[in-house]
Amino acid sequence: MAEGASWRGDAGTSASRKHRGGKLTQIEKIFKRLLPGSSREDDQDRGTTTPKQGRIERSVPMECEPAAAEEREQNQPRGSGMRDTVQDHGTSPSEAIISHVRGSLNKSSSFNQGADPKSAVSELLAKCEDYQLFQLTNFYRERLKPAIEEEVEGLSLMLRDEQHFSGREHEKVTELVEKGERTESSKLFLSLVMEKGSQARRVMWESFVKMQNMLPKLDKILKEIQELGPDPYEYMNIGRDLCDLSAQLKDVQQKHMETLRRQTETLRVNTILMREKVKVFQLVDRYAELTVISTVRDRSLVEHELLARGRDHEEWREKHLRRELEKIRTEQLFQSSFTRSKSKSGSSAAVAGVPGIGKTTMVQKIVYDWATGKIYQHFQFVFSFRFRDLNSINCKITLRNLILDQYPYFENILGEVWKNPEGLLFIFDGLDEFKHRIDFADSRRDTEPQHMCPDPEWWCEVSDIVYSLIQHKLLPGCSVLVTTRPTVLHLLEKAEISVWAEILGFVSEERKEYFHRFFEDQMVAAAVFKHVEENEILYTMTYNPSYCWILGLALGPFFTQRHRDLQQVPKTITQLYSHYIYNILKNHGREIESPRDVLLTVGQMAFTGVSKKKILFTDGDLIEYNLQPSQFLSGFLTELLEREDCARSVVYTFPHLTIQEFVAALAQFLTQDPRGIQKLLTEAHSTTDGRFEVFLRFVAGLSSPGSARGLEEFLGPFPHQTICRVIDWVKEEVKRQIGNGRSKAGKRSLLNTLHFLFESQNRVLAQDALGSVEKLSFHGLQLTPIDCAVLSHAIGPCDTIKHLDLGNCRIQCEGLKRLGPGLHKCQVLRLEANDLGDSGVKWVSVALRDPECKIQKLGLDNIGLTDSGTKDLTSALSTNRSVTDLNLSGNKLGDSGVKWVSEALRNPQCKIQKLGLNNIGLTDTSTEDLVPALCASDSLKGLNLGSNSFTDQSVHTLRRLIVTRPKLRWIWLKGNKFSPTREEDLRSLQESRPGLRVEI
């Protein structure tokens, strides 16, 4: 996202307005409806209203009394309470709103072109009718709660100063803030404002204008009001305009709702922990909330989705801290303030998500909530389809027949249903699984008759029906929801999509909630989650519901059987999946004659699927691999491959892509000729789209005795020659990648090979692979905590790495904690430009206190260190004898923080020769502590005090420092506040001491 993006409303939109025909007139009408008195030429009689306004005025008084306001508020459409969240990006500054308003009105507005932008917005608000402002507040209320929570106490103060809040009410708001309950505080703030009436709402919106630059989400809302029209009637009353249903339609609607409710009210979950193959749960009991973000990220994915999304969660959390994200529930995908299209031609939403993230379950919940009357009641009928079912249709068909195939009770009524397309929602789940390509950038679809689908009775391809519905060419006015994996989103780039969203999965407490829902025994749930939480490798996986399911199945037995050795609990993803397969073999292996042969055959099919990016398999695929479909009645294969009886055929799929990849790796490891395994690994590693990335980690991990231990009970000994060949390949690959680590791509490739080392859990291999390496640099490459754990495992056994450069890797406290054990071994440690903060620096202090610490050069510039965090660091430095070069520049130490630095310098054991204190907020006051301490140091050779706030008052003290320290070779003083005379005075000291440099 581009921060601080510049909007040029006057110049930047003028050209496009010329090509949009009536767009300007439309916008002017919207604003005239909002500003009934903005132009005397437009409305000489200010009492005159449009018919729509008259309707409002007759039914609702302009001054909304609290009781009336409360009643109307309660009558507003509510969501189901399912808090699926969506992230949206706010970008534009406050000036953008006014600039765009001016551009849209094309100088026909009454605004003064030279007026202050904020005063113009205040003028706009002042001309709003009270009821319109009331409706606008209600419409945006759910989004305003998170938008204002970071500055809610300031907003409350403004309302108190304007005497709309009492002192006690303001105290209640601030008390919640002080308790850390900002969400509750903003909720209370908005509730109080709505109770107070029209004037309080008006002051609140004017306060929003004043603070919009400080609150990106609020800035986003104001921008939307300006861009899409501030009158919410355009998109709030669509549902109210729907015609009443006839008695016959009502009967069919009730039957349809009852059918969908029965189809969606339960969740079927496979289990390998007990003899019963499938457990059935009520959807409402099992459904766990997900986090969804709007505006999908990079659509050209170049690495495995598990790995990419792990990093995305770090990025998401970082953006969340910067307060740039908005939250939205799934029931707000249509006809809400998030919908980009406000016209009655309908809208389309695209929701993306990686395999197993919960797309299909989310669709099931949406359909269930509609069928039970909780959401989307403005839709009279919802029709849901899965693309994997549509794959079996290999002939032309009509939309009518498509619906009747699934819902035959519409036979005699569909003609009536078509008459009101605004009341229809079509859902298509799993675009990535559709075997036909739907390219919305292909203009031929709009011109060639064979691709057109003008009405529901038209015979055409399924792809043409889907295309025409999304593009509003078929049943214009209906709404469409499409779900897909991110890898095929590029096909939708030219589609008429109103809302883009991507499911990120679980965050924070949602992960914990899943495990407590998964296990009936809450003690087991707590123990499993604690183990996962303490293992960064496993914890990173828990954003995905499917990974949580795998974790629960694989780890559960370790915490339910007392005799199991907790030392053997999986620590790597290979060990995790090994135990997953082990549990299947243990519980269901006896149900089939030769589980080893069947498993390896399925593994060969899985490998072909990984190679071809194929996740769905048919009866024909099974026959090709001599797996008779009837065999799938066995419990063993039911757990390995899931059978789905679609509308016209049967398909099989692994419970998750990573299970397919593990079984593929297992088959190659056990059946591949040892002489060919290295060639296979090299060819797989040479692919650039990430399809083999996790497969390779699994192969490397299977060389570990810890991964093979349980499986050997059923599969026999793992081939020793294969183990040796895999270890040799990993070792050579690490050595090769170290030589290519200069570019960002090379660093990423090197990091991936270190993941191979980690999965192998082979300390001897790590020593052999990195034994001669003296420098490792990942400078500028984002490292997540999982990457840091892998890096720590790699450098831990090695004593040769002298230089570790992790500058600008976006490492935070958690990542540095994972790196901690090996940091003290490095002679040069660069950690600059990371967001470590005071808590992160504590782990550096631990390394400095290690008796075997070898760190000589330590880069801690621009890491977010403050004066309060300096004490622990300098305490460690006081007794450290190895550090000679320390850079603390760019941190907020100030005069108070440098006191602790001075105390460390006074310690005779401190051997610092070069000290960087550039731009740390020093004033003349600091020289009282700092200079005497520096004078007491016998080792100081270089000092950077640039870009601080020293004045002529400090010159005498600085002169004394330079004169009394004969070993001082250079001092940097540029960027301070010395007068020219004093600068020359300091510079002249170079003449009396050859070799001294005074930069000023």
PyMOL commands that set and color helices and strands:
alter all, ss='L'
color gray80, all
select helices_A, chain A and resi 9-18+23-34+51-59+66-74+94-105+117-126+130-161+167-178+182-196+198-214+216-228+233-236+239-241+247-264+283-286+305-321+330-332+359-371+387-390+399-406+408-410+414-418+421-423+431-433+443-446+449-451+462-470+486-492+509-518+522-534+536-541+545-560+566-568+573-591+595-612+619-624+629-633+635-640+657-671+674-685+693-701+705-708+712-715+720-738+744-760+763-770+785-795+813-823+837-849+867-879+894-906+924-935+952-964+980-987+989-992
alter helices_A, ss='H'
color red, helices_A
select strands_A, chain A and resi 266-270+278-282+291-294+348-352+381-386+424-429+479-484+499-505+617-618+642-645+650-653+775-777+803-805+828-830+857-859+885-887+914-916+942-944+970-972+997-999
alter strands_A, ss='S'
color yellow, strands_A
deselect
rebuild
show_as cartoon
